[in-house]
């Protein structure tokens, strides 16, 4: 998640028309503390029973954790992009993610380009 935090402005256009939610099996109190301590600009949701993870095929039953799947939801509410798991150590994964986000919510054009 640190990579999302560190690249948030670039990847998600500073959150313009974008909401990022990290979902984990960790308790909500642990997630809230961690998010606050690490200064994350994204929201976190606790999935202690792995209900959400199982519904979206993002649950690793062997290790009893939600894996690092990434879903991008388009403005129309449909899932527009999925990667299972998201390769957090691969730079091209972030380039691809940024392109998807830009295609769904392009950054504003500079005033001189209008």
C-alpha positions as MATLAB code, in Angstrom:
seq = 'XXXXXXXXXXXXXXXXXXXXXXXXXXXXXXXXXXXXXXXXXXXXXXXXXXXXXXXXXXXXXXXXXXXXXXXXXXXXXXXXXXXXXXXXXXXXXXXXXXXXXXXXXXXXXXXXXX';
ca = [
       0.000    0.000    0.000;
       2.965    2.294    0.471;
       3.473    2.363   -3.300;
      -0.131    3.555   -3.753;
       0.423    6.227   -1.117;
       3.717    7.376   -2.602;
       2.335    7.526   -6.153;
      -1.202    8.605   -5.263;
      -1.028   12.075   -6.858;
       0.256   10.688  -10.153;
      -1.754    7.470  -10.329;
      -5.108    8.798   -9.187;
      -5.005   12.456  -10.298;
      -4.904   13.516   -6.643;
      -8.201   11.718   -6.106;
     -10.141   13.779   -8.655;
     -13.237   11.676   -9.414;
     -11.432    8.666   -7.947;
     -11.889    6.785   -4.681;
      -9.298    4.253   -3.648;
     -10.343    1.625   -1.093;
      -7.985   -0.965    0.325;
      -9.855   -4.009    1.629;
      -8.203   -6.328    4.110;
      -9.092   -9.106    6.540;
      -7.411   -7.021    9.267;
      -9.607   -5.543   12.034;
     -10.915   -2.017   11.420;
      -9.030   -0.665   14.445;
      -5.714   -1.974   13.104;
      -6.405   -0.571    9.631;
      -7.376    2.836   11.034;
      -4.259    3.028   13.178;
      -1.987    1.939   10.336;
      -3.590    4.349    7.854;
      -3.221    7.236   10.279;
       0.389    6.382   11.198;
       1.441    5.985    7.564;
      -0.562    8.991    6.304;
      -2.511    7.157    3.612;
      -4.721    9.286    1.315;
      -6.923    6.267    0.571;
      -9.805    4.645    2.453;
      -9.587    1.236    4.063;
     -12.316   -1.313    4.702;
     -12.159   -4.304    6.993;
     -13.341   -7.659    5.637;
     -12.755   -9.923    8.675;
     -14.995  -12.707    7.386;
     -13.529  -12.406    3.866;
     -17.040  -12.017    2.452;
     -16.030   -9.323   -0.052;
     -12.802  -11.094   -0.952;
     -14.647  -14.312   -1.682;
     -17.346  -12.569   -3.748;
     -14.738  -10.985   -6.011;
     -12.306  -13.896   -6.192;
      -9.741  -11.979   -4.160;
      -9.519  -14.375   -1.218;
      -6.607  -16.746   -0.698;
      -8.186  -19.593    1.302;
      -4.847  -21.327    1.887;
      -3.364  -18.307    3.688;
      -6.714  -16.901    4.902;
      -6.090  -13.410    3.500;
      -7.470  -11.219    0.754;
      -4.810  -11.158   -1.962;
      -3.568   -8.028   -3.692;
      -6.236   -7.954   -6.360;
      -6.983   -4.566   -7.823;
     -10.332   -3.524   -9.277;
     -10.993   -0.209  -10.985;
     -14.648    0.795  -11.075;
     -15.747    3.074  -13.906;
     -18.022    6.087  -13.334;
     -20.960    3.943  -14.493;
     -20.379    1.592  -11.531;
     -19.024   -1.300  -13.579;
     -15.636   -2.894  -13.031;
     -13.447   -1.566  -15.831;
     -10.115   -3.160  -14.933;
      -8.967   -6.116  -12.829;
      -5.562   -7.480  -12.008;
      -5.131  -10.499   -9.722;
      -2.806  -10.024   -7.981;
      -1.544   -6.508   -8.524;
       2.226   -6.730   -8.960;
       3.275   -4.101   -6.419;
       6.988   -4.420   -7.250;
       6.582   -4.069  -11.021;
       6.846   -0.459  -12.285;
       4.844   -1.217  -15.438;
       1.882   -2.237  -13.256;
       1.655    1.360  -12.023;
       2.015    2.777  -15.535;
      -0.846    0.552  -16.706;
      -2.986    1.474  -13.691;
      -2.419    5.197  -14.261;
      -3.428    4.820  -17.917;
      -6.658    3.052  -16.922;
      -7.521    5.718  -14.345;
      -6.743    8.493  -16.854;
      -8.954    6.852  -19.468;
     -11.877    6.813  -17.022;
     -11.198   10.150  -15.338;
      -8.735   12.162  -17.407;
      -6.813   14.928  -15.689;
      -8.043   18.440  -16.438;
      -6.442   20.231  -19.372;
      -4.239   23.230  -18.560;
      -5.940   26.596  -19.051;
      -3.736   27.412  -22.049;
      -4.840   24.218  -23.849;
      -8.555   25.090  -23.775;
];
